[in-house]
Amino acid sequence: MRTPPRRDLPPLSALKAFEATARLGSLTAAAAELFVTHGAVSRHIRALEEWAGAALFERAGKRLKLTEAGTRYRDEIGGAFDGIAAATERLRASAGKPRQLTINALPTFAMRWLLPRLARFQQMEPQVELRLVTSDEAVERLAHGSYDIAIRREAAPVPSGIIGAAFMEEREIPVAAPELLARMPVTVPADLSRHTLLHADTRPGAWSRWLAAADAEDAGEKAARQDFDHFYLALQAASDGLGVALGPLPIIADDIRAGRLAAALEGPALPSRPYCWLVPEAQATDPLIAAFCTWLEEEGASGDT
């Protein structure tokens, strides 16, 4: 007799869409990670909500926010996805497949600093398959094996069962498109009052701190402002000439060298939180993980920043 299909599980595609959106906080980012359209992710989530009879997300301004039920569901199914990933890695290893190293990094850091340098590590470890996942979620999921290494800005206090170390300092300076600065030069911090200041939800209070350090709070109050939910959008808006953003060195060093961005003035480079690598304590002695962490420290300490 034929075994009937399981009817107590929603479609895997809907679960994947929900998990990615919950982790990344954005339908667009989830669609990019899953290689589907924004509309497809939205339809999958709507189908899952109808299947479950519960709302999983709500709008909070420009951002999606998990409902209480959505938060609980994300936490409960996260372990299942982690278990599938771990089991698959063990299966690949038993079949002699290349080792996969999964890195979870902040989106802007991944796009502007890590990706341009990953080829160097790949040359050192050509037998390793690198998988890069971007999110700004808390690192507690490291302990469940959802990724091997997380990169965050000063994760303190470090959760139990996870160890880490800082590998690169960050300094923030005002930056804008060279064409904009040619039309409207900024020679002193007060000149920022004539510009639009670009803010990012993921870096709250950044402009307030910089303006206070430059003794230019009045300029911030007089300036127009534009807000973005993610920092990489604020930097893109700056390079497109929409205003002045606070750009972190060394993350935007390549943009400055390429002429996409320029320092707005010789004001203070305000120290910010350093970047840290974090790994599960039980895997800290894994040779490949240790090699990647050492490589991060060497890259962070090099002059190529």
C-alpha positions in Angstrom: 0.0 0.0 0.0 1.3 3.4 -0.9 2.4 5.6 2.0 0.3 8.8 2.0 2.2 12.1 1.9 2.7 14.1 5.0 0.1 16.8 5.4 1.3 18.5 8.5 4.2 20.4 6.9 4.0 23.6 4.8 5.9 23.8 1.5 9.6 24.0 1.9 9.8 26.9 -0.4 7.5 28.9 1.9 9.6 28.0 4.9 12.8 29.0 3.2 11.2 32.4 2.2 10.1 33.0 5.7 13.4 32.0 7.3 15.4 34.2 5.0 13.1 37.2 5.4 13.0 36.8 9.2 16.8 36.6 9.3 17.5 39.5 6.8 14.6 41.7 7.7 13.9 42.5 4.1 11.9 40.9 1.2 14.4 42.2 -1.3 17.4 40.8 0.5 15.6 37.4 0.9 14.8 37.4 -2.8 18.4 38.0 -3.6 19.7 35.3 -1.4 17.1 32.7 -2.7 17.6 33.8 -6.4 13.9 34.5 -6.8 11.8 37.6 -7.3 10.6 40.0 -4.6 7.0 39.0 -5.5 7.8 35.3 -5.2 9.0 35.7 -1.6 6.0 37.8 -0.8 3.6 35.1 -2.2 5.4 32.3 -0.3 5.1 34.2 3.0 1.4 35.0 2.4 0.8 31.3 1.6 2.5 30.3 4.8 0.5 32.8 6.8 -2.7 31.4 5.2 -1.6 27.8 5.9 -0.8 28.6 9.5 -3.7 31.0 10.1 -1.5 33.5 11.7 0.2 36.8 10.7 4.0 36.4 10.7 5.1 39.9 9.8 3.8 43.5 10.1 5.0 46.7 8.6 7.0 49.1 10.9 7.6 52.1 8.7 9.8 51.0 5.8 10.9 47.8 7.5 9.2 44.5 8.0 8.8 43.5 11.7 8.1 40.0 13.0 4.9 39.6 14.9 5.0 37.8 18.3 3.9 34.6 16.5 6.5 35.2 13.8 9.3 35.6 16.3 8.3 32.4 18.1 8.0 30.5 14.8 11.4 31.8 13.6 13.1 30.7 16.8 11.5 27.2 16.7 12.2 26.4 13.1 15.7 27.9 13.1 17.0 24.8 14.8 15.5 22.6 12.1 17.2 24.5 9.4 20.5 24.4 11.4 20.1 20.6 11.7 19.5 20.2 8.0 22.6 22.3 7.2 24.8 20.3 9.7 23.5 16.9 8.5 24.1 18.0 4.9 27.7 19.0 5.7 28.3 15.6 7.3 26.8 13.9 4.3 29.1 15.9 1.9 32.1 15.0 4.1 31.3 11.3 4.0 31.0 11.4 0.3 34.4 13.1 -0.1 32.9 16.5 -1.2 34.9 19.7 -0.5 34.6 21.3 2.9 32.1 24.2 3.0 32.8 27.2 5.2 29.8 29.4 5.9 30.4 33.0 6.9 27.7 35.2 8.3 28.6 38.9 7.9 26.9 42.3 8.1 25.6 43.3 4.6 27.6 46.5 4.1 30.8 44.9 5.5 30.4 41.9 3.2 29.7 43.9 0.1 32.4 46.6 0.5 35.2 44.9 2.4 35.0 41.2 2.6 34.0 40.2 -1.0 36.8 42.1 -2.7 39.3 40.2 -0.5 37.8 36.7 -0.4 39.8 35.6 -3.4 42.9 35.9 -1.4 41.7 33.4 1.2 40.4 31.2 -1.6 43.9 31.1 -3.1 45.2 29.9 0.3 42.5 27.2 0.7 41.5 26.3 -2.9 39.8 23.1 -1.8 37.3 25.0 0.4 33.8 26.1 -0.8 33.0 29.5 0.7 29.4 30.4 1.4 28.6 34.0 2.4 25.4 34.8 4.2 24.5 38.4 5.2 22.4 39.4 8.1 22.5 41.6 11.2 20.8 39.1 13.5 22.2 38.2 16.9 24.9 35.6 17.0 23.2 33.1 19.3 22.5 30.9 16.3 26.2 30.2 15.9 25.9 27.7 18.8 23.3 25.8 16.7 25.6 25.4 13.7 23.7 27.6 11.2 27.1 29.1 10.2 30.7 28.6 11.1 31.9 32.2 11.6 30.0 35.4 12.3 31.4 38.9 11.7 29.8 41.7 13.8 30.7 45.1 15.2 31.9 44.6 18.7 29.5 41.9 20.0 29.8 42.5 23.7 29.0 40.7 25.9 29.7 37.6 23.8 27.0 35.0 24.3 27.8 31.8 26.3 29.4 29.1 24.2 30.8 31.6 21.6 34.3 33.2 21.5 35.6 36.0 19.5 38.1 38.8 19.0 38.4 42.2 17.3 40.3 42.2 14.1 39.8 45.7 12.6 39.0 49.2 13.9 36.5 51.5 12.3 36.5 55.3 11.9 33.6 57.3 10.5 34.0 60.4 8.2 31.5 62.4 6.1 31.5 61.3 2.5 29.7 62.3 -0.7 29.9 62.0 -4.4 32.8 64.1 -5.8 30.5 65.9 -8.2 28.2 67.0 -5.3 31.2 68.3 -3.3 32.5 70.2 -6.4 29.1 72.0 -6.6 28.7 72.5 -2.8 32.1 72.3 -1.1 32.3 71.5 2.6 35.2 73.4 4.1 34.0 73.4 7.7 31.5 71.2 9.6 29.0 74.1 9.6 28.8 73.8 5.8 27.0 70.5 6.2 23.8 72.5 7.0 23.4 73.1 3.3 23.4 69.4 2.5 21.1 66.5 3.0 22.4 64.2 5.7 21.8 60.5 4.9 20.9 58.4 7.9 20.6 54.6 8.3 18.3 52.7 10.7 21.0 50.1 11.3 23.4 52.8 12.6 21.2 54.9 14.9 22.7 58.1 16.3 25.8 58.0 14.1 25.4 61.5 12.8 24.6 62.9 16.3 27.8 61.5 17.6 29.9 62.8 14.8 28.4 66.3 14.9 28.8 66.5 18.6 32.5 65.5 18.2 32.9 68.2 15.6 31.0 70.8 17.7 28.5 71.2 14.9 25.2 70.1 16.3 23.6 73.3 14.8 24.5 72.1 11.3 22.7 68.8 11.9 19.6 70.6 13.1 19.5 72.9 10.0 20.4 70.2 7.4 17.8 68.2 5.5 17.8 64.5 6.2 16.9 61.3 4.4 16.5 58.0 6.1 17.2 54.4 4.8 16.6 51.1 6.5 20.0 49.7 5.6 23.4 51.3 5.7 24.5 50.1 2.3 21.5 52.1 0.8 22.7 55.3 2.5 26.2 54.7 1.0 24.7 54.1 -2.4 22.6 57.2 -2.1 25.8 59.2 -1.2 27.7 57.9 -4.3 24.6 58.8 -6.4 24.8 62.4 -5.2 21.8 62.5 -3.0 23.6 63.8 0.1 26.3 63.2 2.6 26.7 60.0 4.5 28.9 59.0 7.4 31.3 56.5 5.8 33.3 54.0 7.8 37.0 53.6 7.1 38.4 51.2 6.1 35.1 49.8 4.7 34.7 52.6 2.1 38.4 52.8 1.2 37.9 51.1 -2.1 35.0 53.5 -3.0 37.3 56.5 -2.3 40.1 55.0 -4.4 37.7 54.4 -7.2 36.3 57.9 -7.1 32.8 56.9 -6.2 33.0 58.7 -2.9 35.2 61.4 -1.5 35.8 62.7 2.0 33.6 65.8 2.5 36.1 67.7 4.7 39.1 67.3 7.0 37.0 66.8 10.0 37.4 64.3 12.8 37.5 60.6 11.9 35.4 59.4 14.8 36.3 56.0 16.2 33.5 53.5 16.1 32.9 49.9 17.2 35.6 47.5 15.9 34.8 44.4 13.8 35.0 41.1 15.5 35.0 37.5 14.4 32.9 35.1 16.5 32.9 31.3 16.4 31.3 28.5 18.5 33.7 27.7 21.4 33.5 24.0 20.5 34.8 24.7 17.0 37.5 27.2 17.9 40.3 24.7 17.3 39.0 23.6 13.9 42.0 24.2 11.6 39.9 25.8 8.8 38.0 28.1 11.1 41.1 29.1 12.9 42.8 29.8 9.5 40.0 32.1 8.4 40.0 34.0 11.7 43.8 34.4 11.4 43.4 35.6 7.8 40.8 38.2 8.9 43.2 39.5 11.5 46.0 39.8 9.0 43.8 41.5 6.5 42.5 43.9 9.1 46.0 44.8 10.2 47.4 45.2 6.7 47.8 48.6 5.1 45.4 47.5 2.3 42.4 49.0 4.0 
